[in-house]
Amino acid sequence: MALRARQARVGLGIGALLLFVLAAAPARASQPYLVGLGDVLKVVVWAQPELSGEFTVEAGGTIALPLIGAVKATGRPLDAIERDIRDRLADGYVVNPQVSLSVAQYKSQRVFVIGEVKLPGVVPLTGALTLVEALTRVGSLTEMAGGDLVVIRPPEGRPVNGPVLPAEPGARELLRVDVRLLQAKGPTSNIVLQDGDTVVVPRAEVVYVIGQVNTPGAFTYERDMSILQVISKANGVNSVGTTRRLKILRIVAGKRTELKASLGDKLQPGDTVVVASRWF
């Protein structure tokens, strides 16, 4: 019960946090979207419907347009492609052409959000996309989400065909964010994601408290958590308990180990704190 209640509070707190960071984030200089393979571009030539339409960026990195043929698209911002189309149409085809260009479908660039989120999967990269914005697009974190968020960047040259995991050779851990730190620092802890990045939201690790406490059970592990902190989460020692003969039960190399402990000792994920009865 203690773990579930605490996780519910964490889930609500993170949802509010995301709204706060988005509202508080300073205006960023707009970063132009660079067109990629598979994107579908909508070209509108004013008063020339036969030259207008939607065109897919093909394997050669171009779109094929009426009259002027292939136009280089990949790796270029929309305004550059638009100027190219306008200049080429003006070169003997259309007098003073008025051209507008937009992305009809974003298919080439994306980031992945996996783990303890409501809707894990692909988030299209439609321009400058921050960590908080990506999390907002997948709904929110689940009640089982841990305290850290990890951003993994794929190895150089790796095709963007799926999430990249930390153990993959050449992968880089770009950022590990403590949710509490993100809450404290707000938008200054935010980062802009790149094509192929993977945001990993791990499941929460837990520690346990048993014996003479008011609310024994499992509690979400927090970085640098002490025995005093977890006993506090268990609503303190009860009337027959003592903090003078504390023990930690810990699995070391696959074996259960019993350690004498004091209130200031730091815990590890999976530890069990045993609070003994006092001697009368």
C-alpha positions in Angstrom: 0.0 0.0 0.0 2.8 2.4 0.9 4.6 1.8 -2.4 1.4 2.2 -4.5 0.3 5.4 -2.8 3.8 6.8 -3.1 4.0 5.9 -6.8 0.6 7.4 -7.4 1.8 10.7 -5.9 5.0 10.4 -8.1 2.9 9.9 -11.2 0.7 12.9 -10.5 3.7 15.0 -9.5 5.6 14.2 -12.8 2.5 15.1 -14.8 2.3 18.5 -13.1 6.0 18.9 -13.5 5.9 18.4 -17.2 3.2 21.1 -17.5 5.2 23.4 -15.3 8.4 23.0 -17.4 6.5 23.5 -20.7 4.9 26.7 -19.3 8.1 28.0 -17.8 10.5 27.1 -20.7 12.0 30.2 -22.3 11.4 30.8 -26.0 13.9 28.9 -28.0 15.2 30.1 -31.4 13.3 28.0 -33.9 15.5 25.3 -35.4 14.6 24.6 -39.0 13.4 21.1 -39.8 15.7 19.2 -42.2 13.8 17.1 -44.7 14.7 13.4 -44.8 14.0 10.3 -46.8 10.3 9.2 -46.8 8.9 12.6 -45.8 6.0 13.8 -47.9 6.2 17.4 -49.0 3.2 19.5 -50.1 4.0 21.9 -52.9 1.6 24.6 -53.9 2.2 26.8 -56.9 -0.3 29.6 -57.0 -2.7 29.5 -60.0 -0.8 26.4 -61.2 -2.7 23.3 -59.9 -1.0 21.0 -62.4 2.3 21.9 -60.7 1.0 21.5 -57.2 0.6 18.3 -55.1 2.2 16.0 -52.5 5.6 14.5 -53.4 7.5 11.8 -51.4 11.2 12.2 -50.9 12.6 9.2 -52.7 15.7 7.0 -52.2 17.9 9.4 -54.1 17.0 12.2 -51.7 14.9 14.1 -54.2 11.3 14.9 -55.0 10.2 14.7 -58.7 8.2 17.7 -59.8 6.4 18.4 -63.1 8.4 20.4 -65.6 11.6 20.8 -63.5 12.2 17.2 -62.5 14.2 16.1 -59.5 14.8 18.6 -56.7 17.3 17.9 -53.9 15.4 17.7 -50.6 17.3 15.6 -48.0 19.2 17.5 -45.4 17.8 20.8 -46.4 15.3 23.2 -44.7 12.0 23.9 -46.3 12.7 27.5 -47.2 15.8 26.4 -49.2 13.9 23.8 -51.2 11.1 26.3 -51.7 13.5 28.9 -53.2 15.1 26.2 -55.4 11.7 25.3 -56.8 10.7 29.0 -57.3 14.0 29.8 -59.1 13.8 26.8 -61.4 10.2 27.5 -62.3 11.0 31.1 -63.1 13.7 30.0 -65.5 11.5 29.8 -68.5 8.5 28.0 -67.2 6.3 30.3 -65.0 6.3 34.1 -64.8 6.9 35.2 -61.2 5.9 31.9 -59.6 4.5 32.0 -56.1 5.5 28.8 -54.3 4.8 27.5 -50.8 6.1 24.3 -49.3 5.2 22.4 -46.2 5.6 18.9 -44.7 2.5 16.8 -45.3 3.8 13.7 -43.5 6.9 13.5 -41.2 8.4 10.0 -41.8 12.1 10.4 -41.8 13.2 11.6 -38.4 12.0 10.3 -35.0 12.9 9.6 -31.5 11.8 6.6 -29.3 10.4 6.6 -25.8 10.3 3.3 -24.1 9.8 2.0 -20.6 7.3 3.2 -17.9 5.2 5.6 -20.0 1.6 5.4 -20.9 2.1 5.2 -24.7 5.6 4.0 -25.4 6.7 4.2 -29.1 7.8 6.5 -31.8 7.6 10.3 -31.6 8.1 12.1 -34.9 10.8 14.7 -34.9 9.0 17.7 -36.4 11.5 20.4 -35.5 13.2 21.2 -32.2 11.9 18.6 -29.8 12.9 18.7 -26.1 12.9 15.8 -23.6 9.9 17.2 -21.8 8.0 17.7 -25.0 8.7 14.1 -26.0 7.4 12.8 -22.6 4.3 14.9 -22.9 3.5 13.4 -26.3 3.5 9.9 -24.9 1.0 10.8 -22.2 2.8 10.7 -18.9 4.9 8.4 -16.8 3.3 5.3 -15.2 3.0 4.7 -11.5 5.9 2.3 -11.7 8.3 4.8 -13.2 11.6 5.2 -11.4 13.3 8.5 -10.4 15.7 8.7 -13.4 15.1 9.3 -17.1 17.9 8.3 -19.5 18.6 9.6 -23.0 20.6 7.2 -25.2 22.1 8.4 -28.5 22.8 5.7 -31.2 26.3 5.0 -32.6 27.4 7.1 -35.5 26.1 5.7 -38.8 23.5 3.5 -37.2 20.3 3.3 -39.2 17.3 4.8 -37.3 15.1 1.7 -37.4 14.3 1.2 -33.7 15.2 2.1 -30.1 18.8 1.9 -29.1 19.6 0.3 -25.8 22.5 1.3 -23.4 24.3 -2.0 -24.0 24.5 -1.5 -27.8 28.2 -1.1 -28.9 28.9 2.6 -29.6 25.7 3.9 -27.9 26.2 6.9 -25.7 24.3 7.8 -22.6 23.7 11.4 -23.4 21.9 12.4 -20.3 20.6 10.9 -17.0 18.1 13.1 -15.3 16.9 12.8 -11.8 13.2 13.8 -11.9 13.7 15.7 -8.6 16.6 17.6 -10.2 14.5 18.3 -13.3 11.8 19.6 -11.0 14.3 21.8 -9.1 16.0 23.2 -12.1 13.1 23.3 -14.5 13.8 24.1 -18.1 17.6 24.4 -17.5 17.7 20.6 -17.3 15.8 20.1 -20.5 17.7 19.2 -23.7 16.8 19.1 -27.4 16.6 15.6 -28.8 18.1 14.4 -32.2 17.0 11.9 -34.8 17.4 8.4 -33.4 17.6 9.3 -29.7 15.9 6.9 -27.3 14.4 8.1 -24.0 14.3 5.3 -21.5 12.0 5.5 -18.4 13.1 2.6 -16.2 10.9 0.8 -13.7 11.3 2.0 -10.1 13.6 0.0 -7.9 12.5 -0.6 -4.4 13.7 -1.2 -0.8 11.9 -2.9 2.0 11.4 -2.3 5.7 10.2 -5.0 8.0 10.0 -5.4 11.8 9.0 -2.8 14.3 7.9 0.1 12.2 4.4 1.6 11.8 4.0 0.8 8.1 6.2 -2.0 7.0 6.5 -2.7 3.3 8.1 -1.8 0.0 9.2 1.8 -0.9 10.5 3.3 -4.0 14.3 3.6 -3.9 15.8 7.1 -4.3 19.4 7.9 -5.0 21.5 8.1 -1.8 18.6 7.0 0.3 19.5 6.3 3.9 18.0 4.0 6.5 16.7 7.0 8.4 14.8 8.2 5.2 13.2 4.8 4.5 12.2 4.4 8.2 10.6 7.8 7.9 8.6 6.7 4.9 7.5 3.7 7.0 6.0 6.2 9.4 8.8 5.7 12.0 9.6 3.1 14.6 6.6 1.8 16.6 6.3 1.7 20.3 8.3 -1.5 20.8 10.9 -0.9 18.1 14.5 0.4 18.4 17.0 2.0 16.0 20.0 0.7 17.9 20.1 -2.8 16.4 19.4 -2.2 12.8 20.2 -4.7 10.1 20.3 -4.7 6.3 19.6 -7.9 4.4 21.4 -7.6 1.0 22.0 -10.0 -1.9 25.7 -10.0 -2.6 27.0 -12.2 -5.5 23.8 -14.1 -5.4 23.9 -14.8 -1.7 21.8 -13.3 1.1 24.1 -11.2 3.4 23.2 -9.8 6.8 24.9 -6.4 7.7 24.9 -4.4 10.9 23.7 -0.9 10.2 23.0 2.6 11.5 20.5 5.3 10.6 22.9 7.1 8.3 23.9 4.1 6.2 23.1 4.4 2.5 20.9 1.7 0.9 21.1 -0.1 -2.4 18.1 -1.2 -4.5 16.6 -4.4 -3.2 17.9 -4.0 0.3 15.7 -5.0 3.3 16.0 -3.0 6.5 15.1 -4.9 9.6 14.0 -2.9 12.7 14.3 -5.0 15.8 12.3 -4.9 19.1 13.8 -3.1 22.0 14.8 -4.9 25.1 12.6 -4.1 28.1 
